Amino acid sequence: MRIKEGYMIKQLKDHDIVVPIGEAMINFNGIMTLNETGKILFEAMQKDVTKDELISLLYGLYCAPLDVITADVTSFISKLREKKLIIE
């Protein structure tokens, strides 16, 4: 899975937000703010990755239990699906 073309991260003051560009502006409603972990995942998803690869990425960066990381990645992917931001 990967992020659809037409979406990028912009920093607005102290916040990282997902911004649609081009035709993506037509379908994107609202705003999506990313925390540090969300930004890492979003950037990793600029190319094709699996859920397991995303989990491994975070597991290598954070001292957190694997079940917590798995739940966080699953939640993030669900939010991206709701906003129709990913290609699977």
VENQUIKA-V837332 format. One record per residue. N is the residue number from 0. RES is the residue in one small letter. PHI is phi as a letter, one per 40 degrees, with the letter a starting at -180 (NA if undefined). Layout:
N;RES;PHI
N;RES;PHI
This chain:
0;m;NA
1;r;a
2;i;c
3;k;c
4;e;c
5;g;h
6;y;b
7;m;a
8;i;c
9;k;b
10;q;c
11;l;b
12;k;f
13;d;b
14;h;b
15;d;c
16;i;b
17;v;c
18;v;b
19;p;c
20;i;b
21;g;g
22;e;c
23;a;c
24;m;c
25;i;c
26;n;c
27;f;c
28;n;b
29;g;g
30;i;a
31;m;b
32;t;c
33;l;b
34;n;c
35;e;d
36;t;c
37;g;c
38;k;c
39;i;c
40;l;c
41;f;d
42;e;c
43;a;c
44;m;c
45;q;c
46;k;b
47;d;c
48;v;a
49;t;c
50;k;d
51;d;c
52;e;c
53;l;c
54;i;c
55;s;c
56;l;d
57;l;c
58;y;c
59;g;c
60;l;c
61;y;b
62;c;c
63;a;b
64;p;c
65;l;d
66;d;c
67;v;c
68;i;c
69;t;c
70;a;c
71;d;c
72;v;c
73;t;c
74;s;c
75;f;c
76;i;c
77;s;c
78;k;c
79;l;c
80;r;c
81;e;d
82;k;c
83;k;f
84;l;b
85;i;b
86;i;b
87;e;b
